[in-house]
Amino acid sequence: MPPAKKRPRSYDSARTRAAVLAQFGHVAEAVRGLSPEQLSRPTHLGEWTVADLAGHVAWIADSLARGLDRPAAAEGRLLPHDWPFTTVALAGKIADAARETLTGAPVEELYERAGARLAEALAAHGDDRVLDLWIGPMRLGDFLVTRTVELVVHTDDLNRATGLEIPFDRQALAACTRLLADALAVKAPGGAVEVRIPPFAVVQCVEGPRHTRGTPPNVVETDPLTWLRLATGRTEWAAERDGARVSASGERADLSALLPLMA
């Protein structure tokens, strides 16, 4: 008899909404103080400068508000853990849309406008409002969980590019970590490997013998920031293992062939 299908993880709506607004607010406060020299610095994201990256974060908020201005779709089908696998094909389209939306406006103005529009839009719509997205229909409550990934990952990108220490909202970091861990379990279903990302997530994945009690034979453990960098292609498995930021025990505990989940 096949194992029962796991129930999708649930997220607290109020906490997720507060986390999205809080993380956007942290970035907004930080980028307002960036000098022209800092904004012109390169990032590790191809040709993007810090200004390009900061503008993209503003677009994340602005595009969500714009999406809620459009007519609703009939039914939301995509779940948060499905979302990472839809992003690669849209990278160019997203970049083009962001440039079109943001051209000509100073960074401070972008954030003030986007933040106000986002707060207003979220106050006006409940979680069951279905967004008609490029990737397909998705409930607002589910889509907001994916926004924690975008905001947390790009906060980390900005910190690495500028040397700033923009804070991570704890709930945003938790949701980001859990979504990406669940996506790994979807990509490689099974129970042979236990992946631990304390204090936020534990998932089992990879086909093979399933343990039922005691310490599992195949265990991977890392911290949330290292995990999100691995999952999004910001770093590589071998480098993090060599740097002792990932511990992996057991013959099946090599996740290098499964990462990144999104790039």
C-alpha positions in Angstrom: 0.0 0.0 0.0 1.6 3.3 -1.0 2.3 5.8 1.8 -0.3 8.5 2.4 0.3 11.7 0.7 1.6 14.4 3.1 -0.7 17.3 3.8 0.7 20.6 2.7 2.1 22.7 5.4 -0.1 25.5 6.7 1.0 29.0 7.5 -0.5 31.5 9.9 -2.0 34.2 7.8 -1.6 37.1 10.2 2.0 36.2 10.8 2.8 35.8 7.1 1.3 39.2 6.2 3.1 40.9 9.1 6.4 39.2 8.0 6.1 40.4 4.4 5.5 44.0 5.5 8.2 43.9 8.1 10.9 42.5 5.8 10.0 45.0 3.1 10.2 47.7 5.7 13.7 46.6 6.8 15.0 46.7 3.3 13.3 50.1 2.6 14.9 51.6 5.7 18.3 50.3 4.7 18.3 51.4 1.0 17.2 54.9 1.8 20.6 55.5 3.4 22.7 54.1 0.5 25.1 56.5 -1.2 25.4 56.8 -5.0 28.7 54.9 -4.6 27.1 52.0 -2.8 24.2 51.9 -5.2 26.6 51.5 -8.1 28.5 48.6 -6.6 28.3 45.2 -8.3 26.4 42.2 -6.8 26.9 38.5 -7.3 23.8 38.4 -9.5 25.2 38.8 -13.0 25.2 42.3 -14.2 23.0 43.7 -11.5 24.2 46.6 -9.4 23.0 47.3 -5.9 20.6 49.8 -7.4 19.2 47.1 -9.7 18.8 44.7 -6.8 17.2 47.3 -4.6 14.8 48.3 -7.4 13.9 44.7 -7.9 12.8 44.4 -4.2 10.6 47.4 -4.6 9.1 45.8 -7.7 8.3 42.7 -5.7 6.0 44.7 -3.5 4.6 46.9 -6.4 3.9 43.9 -8.6 1.9 42.2 -5.9 -0.3 45.3 -5.5 -0.7 45.5 -9.2 -1.7 41.8 -9.3 -4.5 42.5 -6.8 -5.7 45.3 -9.0 -6.4 42.9 -11.8 -9.5 40.7 -12.0 -9.4 37.6 -9.8 -8.8 34.2 -11.3 -11.4 31.5 -10.6 -9.5 29.1 -8.5 -6.1 28.9 -6.9 -4.2 25.7 -7.7 -0.6 26.3 -7.0 0.7 25.7 -3.5 3.8 27.4 -2.0 6.0 24.4 -2.4 5.2 24.3 -6.1 6.4 27.9 -6.7 10.2 27.4 -6.7 10.0 25.2 -9.7 8.1 27.8 -11.8 10.6 30.6 -11.4 13.5 29.8 -13.7 11.5 30.1 -16.9 10.2 33.5 -15.9 13.5 35.2 -15.0 13.8 37.2 -18.2 10.1 38.2 -18.2 10.3 39.4 -14.6 13.4 41.4 -15.3 11.8 43.1 -18.3 8.7 43.9 -16.3 10.7 45.3 -13.4 12.7 47.6 -15.6 9.5 48.9 -17.3 7.9 49.6 -13.9 10.9 51.2 -12.2 12.6 53.2 -14.9 13.3 56.8 -14.0 12.3 56.9 -10.3 14.7 57.4 -7.4 15.1 54.4 -5.1 13.5 56.3 -2.1 10.4 57.2 -4.2 10.1 53.6 -5.4 10.0 52.2 -1.9 7.6 54.8 -0.6 5.2 54.2 -3.4 5.5 50.4 -3.4 5.2 50.1 0.4 2.1 52.2 0.5 0.5 50.3 -2.4 1.3 47.0 -0.8 -0.1 47.8 2.6 -3.3 49.2 1.1 -3.7 46.2 -1.2 -3.2 43.6 1.6 -5.7 45.5 3.8 -8.3 45.3 1.1 -8.0 41.5 0.2 -8.4 38.3 2.1 -6.3 35.2 1.8 -8.8 33.5 -0.6 -8.5 36.1 -3.2 -7.0 34.3 -6.3 -4.3 36.0 -8.2 -4.0 35.5 -11.9 -0.2 35.0 -12.1 2.1 34.2 -15.0 2.7 30.9 -13.4 -1.0 30.1 -12.9 -3.7 30.9 -10.4 -2.7 31.1 -6.7 -4.4 32.1 -3.5 -3.1 35.3 -2.0 -2.5 33.6 1.3 -0.3 31.0 -0.5 1.5 33.6 -2.7 2.4 35.7 0.3 4.4 32.8 1.7 6.5 32.8 -1.6 7.1 36.6 -1.0 9.0 35.8 2.1 11.4 33.8 0.0 11.9 36.7 -2.4 12.4 39.2 0.3 14.6 37.2 2.6 16.8 36.0 -0.3 17.3 39.4 -1.7 17.9 40.9 1.8 20.8 38.5 2.0 21.9 39.5 -1.4 21.9 43.1 -0.4 23.8 42.4 2.8 26.5 40.5 0.9 26.9 43.2 -1.7 26.9 46.2 0.6 28.3 45.0 3.9 25.1 46.1 5.6 23.3 44.1 8.2 19.7 44.5 7.2 17.8 42.4 9.8 15.7 39.4 8.9 12.2 39.2 10.3 12.1 35.9 12.2 8.8 34.9 10.8 9.9 35.7 7.3 13.1 33.7 7.7 11.1 30.8 9.1 8.5 30.8 6.3 11.3 31.0 3.7 13.2 28.2 5.2 10.2 25.9 5.5 8.9 26.6 2.0 12.3 25.7 0.4 12.7 22.6 2.6 9.2 21.4 1.6 10.1 22.0 -2.1 13.1 19.7 -1.6 10.8 17.0 -0.2 8.6 17.5 -3.3 11.5 17.2 -5.7 13.0 14.1 -4.1 10.1 12.3 -2.2 11.1 9.6 0.2 12.2 9.0 3.7 15.8 8.0 3.5 17.4 11.3 4.4 16.4 13.7 7.2 17.2 17.4 6.5 17.4 19.5 9.6 17.5 23.3 9.4 17.2 24.4 13.0 15.2 26.1 14.5 12.7 26.2 11.6 12.4 23.0 9.6 12.9 19.2 9.4 11.9 17.3 6.3 12.5 13.8 5.0 13.3 13.2 1.4 15.1 10.9 -1.1 14.0 7.4 -2.0 15.4 4.5 0.0 15.0 2.7 3.3 12.8 4.7 5.7 13.8 4.9 9.4 11.0 4.6 12.0 12.7 5.5 15.3 16.0 6.6 16.7 18.6 8.6 14.9 18.2 8.2 11.1 21.2 6.8 9.2 21.3 9.7 6.7 21.2 13.2 8.2 21.9 16.7 6.7 22.0 19.7 8.9 22.7 23.4 8.2 21.6 26.8 9.2 18.8 28.8 7.5 21.0 31.3 5.6 23.2 28.5 4.2 20.1 26.6 3.3 18.5 29.4 1.3 21.8 30.1 -0.5 22.1 26.4 -1.5 18.4 26.2 -2.5 18.6 29.3 -4.7 22.0 28.7 -6.3 23.9 31.4 -4.4 26.5 28.8 -3.2 27.5 25.2 -3.9 27.1 22.1 -1.8 30.8 21.2 -1.8 31.9 24.7 -0.7 29.5 24.6 2.2 30.5 21.1 3.3 34.2 22.0 3.1 33.5 25.2 5.1 31.6 23.1 7.8 28.4 25.1 7.3 26.7 21.8 6.2 27.1 18.5 8.0 26.1 15.4 6.1 26.3 11.8 7.5 25.3 8.6 5.7 25.8 7.2 2.2 22.6 8.9 0.9 23.2 12.3 2.5 24.7 14.1 -0.5 22.2 16.6 -1.9 24.4 18.1 -4.5 22.5 16.6 -7.4 19.2 18.0 -6.1 20.4 21.6 -5.6 19.7 24.4 -6.4 15.9 24.1 -6.3 15.6 27.5 -8.0 18.3 29.7 -9.6 
